[in-house]
């Protein structure tokens, strides 16, 4: 199926219960074959086991992509970035990508998978749902790439591993601090649920604790479901999570927002975090990224072409496509609820269109060095943009 065909059929998203077992993501229902149509661009409103056979690194043939322009009477506009290829299919290469869970935060990955964008580049993208075990999966070689908070690729460096970031996946303030009913201010929090050291959630929990002058303990969890359940049961009284993961509990009246980076008035005056801070990246081990360079370029090309649809596409069509393609998405919510969460998250996808530069990478180093990863010295060259980021793959993918 060509990219985007599945976005125009009858078609569900979820919070996956992460854990130690990797789950192979497959579409369990055939996607409807429909006419290729130009995308209608709507207004923009909206993070770790067993994976076998990480893919080959066959060199791809160059694929020309036709730019499609459609003129419409109302909301229609250009969608060249997501138009289907006009050349013959390339020989398939396989890559395994470790993904924490199925959440609106990762919409771009699942749109690229189920919308046919990876297929169009000849990439068999094997998505493995690994909960909090992304770093373990990538470092062990069980996954070629990982999708995780921007601090994730930094913790293995401390242990002598050579990691490299290839894509700025999500950011612009996607997390918030929420409290249960009796918590009025961040200083009232006693136990704050978060993810493990190295995650953006842990970073924000640490920074907000310092900036608010709070004294709470940070309690790490491996998945959103167990963290939110702990808040409901009273095991923790506050939590730091992605805003869309908090929304169901907010809607039920279980939590309320105490601090949200999107609203600077809710933060202390001494909180100095750039609005485009990267909070999620795609990364791998340098030797494997170099070995599978061409396959990863093709992966990033498909991923980038899915960005326009993920960022600006109709949230309802995206929700319907995901729910039809994957039973996991279908099990936990309905179309309207998922569409609302996708819409809420769309603003956050791929800050700077996926590209890091020295300034944005230095912002990541500064944030994590001041927010719990004290072993990072931004002045040490081993943490630098030149050592930890390889922009050449995305540059090649965009050509």
C-alpha positions in Angstrom: 0.0 0.0 0.0 1.2 3.5 -0.8 1.8 6.1 1.9 -1.4 7.6 3.4 -3.9 5.2 1.7 -4.7 3.8 5.2 -5.4 7.3 6.5 -8.5 7.6 4.4 -10.4 4.4 5.3 -12.5 3.2 8.2 -10.4 2.7 11.1 -7.6 2.8 17.3 -4.1 4.0 20.4 -3.3 3.0 23.8 -1.1 3.1 26.7 0.9 -0.1 26.4 1.7 -1.8 29.6 5.4 -1.7 29.3 7.5 -4.4 30.8 10.5 -6.7 30.2 9.0 -8.6 27.3 9.3 -7.1 23.8 6.2 -7.3 21.8 6.3 -7.5 18.0 4.0 -4.8 16.6 2.1 -6.1 13.6 -1.0 -4.9 11.9 -3.5 -7.6 12.6 -6.0 -6.3 10.0 -5.4 -5.6 6.4 -5.4 -1.9 5.5 -8.0 -0.9 3.0 -6.7 -0.3 -0.5 -8.0 3.0 -1.7 -7.2 5.6 -4.3 -4.1 7.7 -3.8 -5.2 11.1 -2.7 -3.5 14.4 -1.9 -3.5 15.0 1.8 -5.6 17.8 3.3 -3.5 19.8 5.7 -5.3 20.8 8.9 -4.4 23.3 11.5 -1.7 22.3 14.0 -3.0 21.8 17.6 -0.8 18.6 19.3 10.0 7.6 25.3 12.9 0.6 26.1 13.2 -7.9 25.0 13.9 -10.0 22.5 14.3 -8.9 18.9 15.8 -11.4 16.5 17.4 -10.7 13.2 18.3 -7.0 13.1 18.2 -6.0 9.4 20.7 -6.2 6.6 22.5 -3.1 5.3 21.9 -3.6 1.6 22.6 -0.3 -0.3 19.3 1.2 -1.6 18.7 2.4 -5.1 17.9 6.1 -5.2 14.2 6.8 -5.0 12.7 9.8 -6.7 9.6 11.2 -5.0 7.0 13.0 -6.9 5.9 16.3 -5.4 2.1 16.3 -5.2 0.3 19.6 -5.0 -3.4 19.8 -4.5 -5.6 22.9 -4.6 -8.8 22.8 -2.7 -11.6 25.2 -1.9 -11.2 25.3 1.8 -8.6 23.6 3.9 -6.7 21.9 1.1 -2.9 22.7 0.8 0.4 21.1 -0.3 1.5 17.7 0.9 4.6 17.0 -1.2 6.6 15.6 1.7 4.2 12.7 2.0 3.4 11.9 -1.7 4.1 8.3 -2.7 7.2 7.3 -4.7 7.0 6.9 -8.4 9.9 4.5 -8.8 9.9 0.7 -8.5 10.1 -0.7 -4.9 13.6 -1.1 -3.5 15.0 -4.3 -2.1 13.8 -4.7 1.5 16.0 -4.1 4.4 15.0 -4.9 8.0 15.6 -2.7 11.1 14.5 -3.3 14.6 13.4 -0.2 16.6 12.9 -0.3 20.4 9.9 1.8 21.3 8.7 2.3 24.9 5.0 2.0 24.3 2.1 2.9 22.1 1.3 6.5 23.0 0.3 9.6 21.1 3.8 10.9 21.8 5.1 8.4 19.3 2.5 9.0 16.6 5.1 9.7 13.9 6.6 6.3 14.3 3.3 4.5 14.0 2.1 6.7 11.1 5.4 5.8 9.3 4.8 2.1 10.0 1.1 1.8 9.3 0.8 4.6 6.7 3.2 2.8 4.4 6.1 5.3 4.6 8.7 2.7 5.6 7.4 0.3 3.1 7.8 2.9 0.3 11.5 3.2 1.2 11.9 -0.6 1.2 12.3 -0.8 5.0 10.8 -3.6 7.0 10.6 -1.7 10.3 10.2 -4.2 13.2 8.8 -2.1 16.1 9.4 -3.7 19.5 7.5 -2.4 22.5 9.9 -2.7 25.4 8.7 -0.4 28.1 11.6 1.0 30.1 14.2 -1.2 28.5 15.1 0.8 25.4 18.7 1.4 26.4 19.2 -2.2 27.3 17.7 -3.3 23.9 20.0 -1.0 21.9 23.2 -1.5 23.8 22.8 -5.3 23.8 22.3 -5.3 20.0 18.8 -6.6 20.2 17.5 -3.4 18.5 19.2 -1.3 15.8 17.7 2.0 17.0 15.9 3.2 20.1 13.3 5.9 20.7 13.7 7.4 24.1 14.1 10.6 26.1 17.1 12.6 25.1 19.1 11.6 28.2 18.8 7.9 27.3 21.8 7.7 24.9 24.0 9.6 27.3 23.9 7.1 30.2 25.7 4.3 28.3 28.5 6.9 27.4 29.3 7.1 31.1 30.0 3.3 30.9 32.3 3.6 27.9 29.7 2.9 25.2 29.8 4.8 21.9 26.3 6.0 21.2 25.1 8.3 18.4 21.8 10.3 18.0 20.3 10.5 14.5 17.0 12.3 15.0 15.4 14.9 17.3 12.0 13.2 17.8 9.9 15.2 20.2 10.1 18.2 22.4 8.7 21.7 22.9 7.5 21.0 26.4 5.7 17.7 26.4 5.7 16.9 30.1 3.9 18.3 33.1 3.9 18.0 36.9 0.5 16.9 38.2 -0.8 16.4 41.7 -3.5 14.4 43.2 -6.6 16.0 44.7 -5.1 17.1 48.0 -1.9 18.6 46.5 -2.1 22.3 46.0 1.5 23.3 45.1 4.7 21.4 44.0 6.1 21.9 47.5 3.2 19.8 48.9 4.4 16.7 46.9 6.1 14.0 49.0 6.5 11.2 46.4 6.7 12.0 42.7 6.3 9.3 40.1 8.6 9.5 37.1 10.7 7.3 34.8 14.3 6.2 35.4 17.4 8.3 35.5 18.2 9.5 31.9 14.6 10.0 30.9 13.2 13.5 30.2 10.6 12.8 32.9 13.3 12.2 35.5 15.1 15.3 34.3 12.0 17.5 34.7 11.2 16.0 38.1 14.7 16.8 39.3 14.8 20.3 37.9 11.3 21.3 39.2 12.2 19.9 42.6 15.3 22.2 42.7 13.6 25.3 41.2 10.5 25.1 43.4 12.6 24.3 46.5 10.6 21.1 47.0 11.8 18.1 49.0 9.9 15.2 47.4 11.4 11.8 46.6 11.4 10.8 42.9 10.0 7.3 42.5 10.9 5.6 39.2 8.5 3.5 37.1 8.9 1.6 33.9 5.6 2.5 32.3 2.8 5.0 32.3 0.1 2.6 33.4 1.8 1.6 36.6 2.8 5.2 37.4 -0.7 6.6 37.0 -2.2 3.6 38.9 0.2 4.4 41.8 -1.0 7.9 41.9 -4.7 6.8 42.0 -3.9 4.3 44.8 -2.0 6.9 46.8 1.5 5.2 46.5 2.6 8.5 45.0 0.9 11.9 45.4 2.3 13.6 42.3 3.7 12.5 39.0 5.7 13.9 36.1 4.5 12.6 32.8 3.8 13.5 29.2 0.8 15.8 29.1 -1.3 13.4 26.9 -0.6 10.5 29.4 -1.9 12.7 32.2 -5.1 13.7 30.3 -7.3 10.7 31.1 -6.6 11.1 34.8 -7.2 14.8 34.6 -10.5 14.1 32.8 -11.5 11.7 35.6 -10.6 14.3 38.3 -7.7 12.1 39.6 -5.0 14.7 39.0 -4.6 18.4 38.2 -1.7 20.3 36.7 0.8 22.0 39.0 3.5 23.0 36.5 3.4 22.8 32.7 6.5 24.0 30.6 4.1 25.1 27.8 2.7 27.7 30.2 5.7 29.6 31.6 3.6 31.3 34.2 3.3 28.0 36.0 7.1 27.6 36.4 9.5 29.3 38.8 11.2 32.4 37.4 14.6 30.6 37.8 13.6 27.8 35.4 15.6 28.5 32.3 14.7 25.8 29.7 14.4 26.6 26.0 11.0 26.1 24.5 12.4 23.8 21.8 14.3 21.5 24.2 14.5 18.0 22.8 12.8 15.5 25.0 13.0 12.4 22.8 15.5 11.2 20.3 16.2 8.3 17.9 19.7 6.8 18.5 21.8 3.7 18.1 25.3 2.3 18.8 27.8 4.0 16.5 29.3 0.8 15.1 25.9 -0.5 14.1 24.7 2.8 12.7 27.8 3.0 10.6 27.4 -0.7 9.5 23.7 -0.1 8.5 24.1 3.4 7.3 22.2 3.1 4.1 19.3 1.2 5.7 19.0 3.8 8.4 19.1 6.6 5.8 16.1 4.9 4.1 14.4 4.5 7.5 14.9 8.2 8.2 13.6 9.1 4.8 10.4 7.3 5.4 10.2 8.7 8.9 10.6 12.2 7.7 8.0 11.8 5.0 5.6 10.7 7.7 6.2 14.0 9.7 3.9 16.2 7.6 1.0 13.8 8.1 1.7 13.3 11.8 2.1 17.0 12.5 -0.6 18.4 10.3 -2.9 15.5 9.4 -6.5 15.1 10.5 -6.3 13.6 14.0 -9.4 11.6 13.4 -8.1 10.0 10.3 -4.8 9.2 12.1 -6.7 7.7 15.0 -8.9 5.6 12.8 -5.9 4.3 10.8 -3.9 3.3 13.9 -6.9 1.7 15.6 -7.6 -0.4 12.5 -4.0 -1.4 11.9 -3.1 -2.4 15.4 -5.3 -4.3 17.9 -3.3 -2.8 20.8 -4.5 0.7 19.8 -8.1 -0.6 19.3 -8.3 -2.1 22.8 -7.9 0.9 25.0 -9.8 3.8 23.6 -12.2 5.0 21.0 -11.5 7.0 17.8 -12.6 10.3 19.3 -10.6 10.0 22.4 -7.4 9.0 20.6 -7.9 11.7 18.0 -8.1 14.3 20.8 -4.8 13.0 22.3 -3.1 13.0 18.9 -4.3 16.6 18.3 -3.0 17.6 21.7 0.4 16.2 20.9 0.9 17.3 17.3 2.8 20.5 18.2 5.6 18.5 19.7 6.7 16.3 16.8 10.3 16.7 15.5 11.5 20.1 16.8 13.6 21.7 14.1 12.2 19.1 11.7 14.3 16.4 13.4 17.7 18.1 13.0 20.1 18.9 15.9 22.6 21.6 15.7 25.3 22.6 18.3 23.0 25.0 20.1 20.1 22.6 20.5 22.4 19.7 21.5 24.2 21.9 24.1 20.7 22.7 25.5 20.2 19.0 26.0 23.6 18.6 27.8 22.9 21.6 30.0 19.4 20.4 30.9 20.4 16.8 31.9 23.7 17.9 33.6 21.6 20.1 35.9 18.6 17.7 36.2 20.1 14.5 37.6 22.8 13.3 35.3 25.7 15.0 37.2 28.3 12.9 35.4 27.7 14.9 32.2 30.2 17.7 31.7 29.0 19.8 28.8 32.6 21.1 28.4 34.0 17.6 27.9 34.3 16.8 24.2 33.1 13.3 24.6 29.6 14.7 25.2 29.8 17.2 22.4 27.6 17.5 19.3 30.5 16.3 17.2 30.8 13.1 19.2 27.2 12.3 20.1 25.2 13.4 17.0 25.5 12.3 13.4 23.5 14.8 11.3 24.7 13.3 8.0 22.1 10.5 7.9 19.1 12.9 8.1 20.8 15.2 5.6 21.1 12.3 3.2 17.5 11.2 3.9 16.2 14.6 3.0 17.9 14.6 -0.4 
